[in-house]
Amino acid sequence: MVVPIDKLSMLITIAFSGIVFHEKLTKKAAVGVVCITAGTLLIAMNF
């Protein structure tokens, strides 16, 4: 169960950079965020 928590740290980093530093999320980065989130959910659900 450590791996899903570790992978979600990337999402927290991206959200932090958007809120604090006003970084823009490109389409390419958004696709990456979606893939990371989907993979993390699949790992957490033990598929």
DSSP file (Angstrom, degrees, kcal/mol; ACC not computed):
  #  RESIDUE AA STRUCTURE BP1 BP2  ACC     N-H-->O    O-->H-N    N-H-->O    O-->H-N    TCO  KAPPA ALPHA  PHI   PSI    X-CA   Y-CA   Z-CA
    1    1 A M     >        0   0    0      0, 0.0     4,-0.8     0, 0.0    43,-0.0   0.000 360.0 360.0 360.0  -3.7    0.0    0.0    0.0
    2    2 A V  H  >  +     0   0    0      1,-0.2     4,-2.4     2,-0.2     5,-0.2   0.862 360.0  63.7 -75.2 -35.5    3.0    2.3    0.1
    3    3 A V  H  > S+     0   0    0      1,-0.2     4,-2.6     2,-0.2     5,-0.2   0.912 100.4  49.1 -60.7 -47.0    3.3    2.5   -3.7
    4    4 A P  H  > S+     0   0    0      0, 0.0     4,-1.7     0, 0.0    -1,-0.2   0.901 112.6  48.8 -60.8 -37.7    0.0    4.3   -4.3
    5    5 A I  H  X S+     0   0    0     -4,-0.8     4,-0.6     1,-0.2    -2,-0.2   0.903 111.7  49.6 -66.4 -40.1    0.7    6.8   -1.6
    6    6 A D  H >< S+     0   0    0     -4,-2.4     3,-0.9     1,-0.2     4,-0.4   0.898 110.1  50.3 -65.3 -40.8    4.2    7.4   -3.2
    7    7 A K  H >X S+     0   0    0     -4,-2.6     3,-1.0     1,-0.2     4,-0.6   0.822 103.5  59.6 -68.6 -30.8    2.7    7.9   -6.7
    8    8 A L  H 3X S+     0   0    0     -4,-1.7     4,-1.8     1,-0.2    -1,-0.2   0.676  87.2  76.1 -72.1 -15.4    0.1   10.4   -5.4
    9    9 A S  H <X S+     0   0    0     -3,-0.9     4,-2.1    -4,-0.6    -1,-0.2   0.833  89.5  57.8 -63.8 -29.7    3.0   12.6   -4.2
   10   10 A M  H <> S+     0   0    0     -3,-1.0     4,-2.2    -4,-0.4    -1,-0.2   0.894 104.9  50.1 -65.3 -39.7    3.5   13.6   -7.8
   11   11 A L  H  X S+     0   0    0     -4,-0.6     4,-2.4     1,-0.2    -2,-0.2   0.883 109.5  50.8 -66.2 -37.9   -0.1   14.9   -8.0
   12   12 A I  H  X S+     0   0    0     -4,-1.8     4,-2.6     2,-0.2    -1,-0.2   0.896 109.5  51.5 -65.5 -39.6    0.4   16.9   -4.9
   13   13 A T  H  X S+     0   0    0     -4,-2.1     4,-2.4     2,-0.2    -2,-0.2   0.910 110.5  47.8 -63.1 -43.2    3.5   18.4   -6.3
   14   14 A I  H  X S+     0   0    0     -4,-2.2     4,-1.7     2,-0.2    -2,-0.2   0.913 113.3  47.5 -65.5 -43.0    1.7   19.4   -9.5
   15   15 A A  H  X S+     0   0    0     -4,-2.4     4,-2.3     2,-0.2     5,-0.2   0.914 111.5  51.4 -63.9 -42.0   -1.2   20.9   -7.6
   16   16 A F  H  X>S+     0   0    0     -4,-2.6     4,-2.9     1,-0.2     5,-0.6   0.910 108.6  50.7 -61.1 -43.3    1.3   22.8   -5.3
   17   17 A S  H  X5S+     0   0    0     -4,-2.4     6,-1.7     1,-0.2     4,-0.8   0.849 112.1  48.2 -66.0 -32.6    3.1   24.2   -8.3
   18   18 A G  H  <5S+     0   0    0     -4,-1.7     4,-0.4     4,-0.2    -1,-0.2   0.895 118.0  39.0 -72.0 -40.2   -0.1   25.4   -9.8
   19   19 A I  H  <5S+     0   0    0     -4,-2.3    -2,-0.2    -5,-0.1    -3,-0.2   0.936 127.8  29.2 -76.8 -47.7   -1.4   27.0   -6.7
   20   20 A V  H  <5S+     0   0    0     -4,-2.9    -3,-0.2    -5,-0.2    -2,-0.1   0.920 133.6  27.4 -82.8 -45.6    1.7   28.6   -5.3
   21   21 A F  S  <<S-     0   0    0     -4,-0.8    -3,-0.2    -5,-0.6    -1,-0.1   0.436  96.4-127.1-101.3  -0.2    3.8   29.3   -8.4
   22   22 A H        +     0   0    0     -4,-0.4    -4,-0.2    -6,-0.2     2,-0.2   0.856  43.6 174.9  56.7  39.2    0.9   29.8  -10.9
   23   23 A E        -     0   0    0     -6,-1.7     2,-0.3    -9,-0.1    -1,-0.2  -0.510  29.1-123.0 -73.3 143.0    2.4   27.2  -13.3
   24   24 A K        -     0   0    0     -2,-0.2     2,-0.7     1,-0.0    -1,-0.1  -0.688  15.5-132.8 -87.6 141.0    0.3   26.4  -16.3
   25   25 A L        -     0   0    0     -2,-0.3     2,-0.0     4,-0.0    -1,-0.0  -0.852  23.5-149.3 -95.4 113.6   -0.7   22.7  -16.9
   26   26 A T     >  -     0   0    0     -2,-0.7     4,-2.5     1,-0.1     5,-0.2  -0.281  25.7-108.9 -76.9 166.9    0.0   21.8  -20.5
   27   27 A K  H  > S+     0   0    0      1,-0.2     4,-2.2     2,-0.2     5,-0.2   0.897 120.7  52.3 -62.5 -39.6   -2.1   19.2  -22.4
   28   28 A K  H  > S+     0   0    0      1,-0.2     4,-1.7     2,-0.2    -1,-0.2   0.913 111.6  45.5 -63.4 -43.4    0.9   16.8  -22.3
   29   29 A A  H  > S+     0   0    0      2,-0.2     4,-2.3     1,-0.2    -1,-0.2   0.863 110.0  55.2 -68.2 -36.1    1.3   17.2  -18.6
   30   30 A A  H  X S+     0   0    0     -4,-2.5     4,-2.3     2,-0.2    -2,-0.2   0.895 106.4  50.8 -64.7 -39.6   -2.5   16.8  -18.0
   31   31 A V  H  X S+     0   0    0     -4,-2.2     4,-2.4     1,-0.2    -1,-0.2   0.904 110.1  50.9 -63.0 -40.2   -2.4   13.5  -19.9
   32   32 A G  H  X S+     0   0    0     -4,-1.7     4,-2.6     2,-0.2    -2,-0.2   0.896 108.4  51.1 -62.6 -40.8    0.5   12.4  -17.7
   33   33 A V  H  X S+     0   0    0     -4,-2.3     4,-2.5     2,-0.2    -2,-0.2   0.915 110.5  49.2 -62.8 -43.1   -1.5   13.4  -14.6
   34   34 A V  H  X S+     0   0    0     -4,-2.3     4,-2.7     2,-0.2    -2,-0.2   0.914 112.1  48.5 -63.2 -42.8   -4.5   11.4  -15.8
   35   35 A C  H  X S+     0   0    0     -4,-2.4     4,-2.6     2,-0.2     5,-0.2   0.914 112.2  48.3 -64.5 -42.9   -2.3    8.3  -16.5
   36   36 A I  H  X S+     0   0    0     -4,-2.6     4,-2.4     2,-0.2    -2,-0.2   0.921 113.5  47.7 -62.8 -43.5   -0.6    8.6  -13.1
   37   37 A T  H  X S+     0   0    0     -4,-2.5     4,-2.4     2,-0.2    -2,-0.2   0.932 113.0  47.5 -64.0 -46.0   -3.9    8.9  -11.3
   38   38 A A  H  X S+     0   0    0     -4,-2.7     4,-2.2     1,-0.2    -2,-0.2   0.923 113.8  47.7 -62.4 -44.1   -5.4    5.9  -13.3
   39   39 A G  H  X S+     0   0    0     -4,-2.6     4,-2.4     1,-0.2    -1,-0.2   0.894 111.2  51.0 -63.7 -39.9   -2.4    3.7  -12.6
   40   40 A T  H  X S+     0   0    0     -4,-2.4     4,-2.4    -5,-0.2    -1,-0.2   0.908 110.3  49.0 -64.7 -42.0   -2.4    4.6   -8.9
   41   41 A L  H  X S+     0   0    0     -4,-2.4     4,-1.7     2,-0.2    -2,-0.2   0.898 110.9  50.5 -65.2 -39.5   -6.1    3.8   -8.6
   42   42 A L  H  <>S+     0   0    0     -4,-2.2     5,-2.1     2,-0.2     4,-0.2   0.907 111.7  47.5 -64.8 -41.0   -5.5    0.4  -10.3
   43   43 A I  H ><5S+     0   0    0     -4,-2.4     3,-1.4     1,-0.2    -2,-0.2   0.915 111.3  51.1 -65.2 -41.3   -2.6   -0.4   -8.0
   44   44 A A  H 3<5S+     0   0    0     -4,-2.4    -1,-0.2     1,-0.3    -2,-0.2   0.810 109.2  50.6 -65.9 -29.5   -4.6    0.6   -5.0
   45   45 A M  T 3<5S-     0   0    0     -4,-1.7    -1,-0.3    -5,-0.2    -2,-0.2   0.398 113.5-120.8 -89.6   3.8   -7.5   -1.6   -6.1
   46   46 A N  T < 5       0   0    0     -3,-1.4    -3,-0.2    -4,-0.2    -2,-0.1   0.871 360.0 360.0  61.7  43.1   -5.1   -4.6   -6.6
   47   47 A F      <       0   0    0     -5,-2.1    -4,-0.2     0, 0.0    -1,-0.1   0.421 360.0 360.0 -91.3 360.0   -5.8   -5.2  -10.3
